[in-house]
Structures are given as structure tokens and as C-alpha cells.
């Protein structure tokens, strides 16, 4: 009973720090995913433009 209360107090004490660390990690993860997606979209757009210019120059 007393051990449970102490554990609860420790969890409550550290919860804001855990939340901050989790939020920072999630933000980094989202930023990395966004950067990868933007890079992939940019590459696809460049490839599409290159194909179009090859098609128009071949005609």
C-alpha cells in the first residue's frame, strides 16, 4: 500500500519531464518523416519534368 503510494508520487513527479521528452522525440520523428516525404516528392517532380522535357525534345 505504502509502496504503491510512493510509486504514484514518483510517477506524478516525473510525468511532466516524461511528457516533454516524449513530445520532443515525437516532434523529431514527425519532422524527419516530413523531410523524407518532401525530398521524395521533389525527386518525383524532377523526374517527371525530365521525362516531359525528353518527350518534347524527341518530337
N, C-alpha and C positions, 0 to 999 in steps of 0.2 A: 504494500500500500504506500509506504513512505517512498520506496524506490520509484514507484510509478509517478508520484507527485514530483520527485526530483527530476526524473526524465522529462516530464511535461514542462517543468520550468526551464530546463536546459533547451528544449526544442523551441519554446516560446522566445527565449532569449536570442537564439541564433537564427530564427526564422527570417528576420529582415536581411541578414547577411546572406543567407542561402538564397533568398529571393533575388537579391541584387546580382549575385554570381550567376544564377540561372538566367536572369534577364540578359546579362552581358553575353553569356555563351550563346543564347538563342539569337540575339542580335547579330553576333558574328556569323553564325550559321546562315541566317537569312541573307545577310549581306553577301556572303560567299556564293550562295545559290543564285542570287540576283546577278552578281557579276558574271558567273558562268553562263547564265541564260542570255544576258546581253551580249557577251562575247560570241556565243553560238549564233544568235540572231544576226549579229553584224557579219560574221563569216558567211552565213547562208545568203544574206543580201548581196555581199560582194560576189559570191559565186554566181548568183542569179544574174547580176549585172554583167559579169564576164561572159556568161553564156549568151545573153542577149546581144552583146556587142559582137561576139563571134558570128552569131547568126546574121546580123545585119551587115557585117563586113564581107561575109561569104556570098551574099546575094548580089 
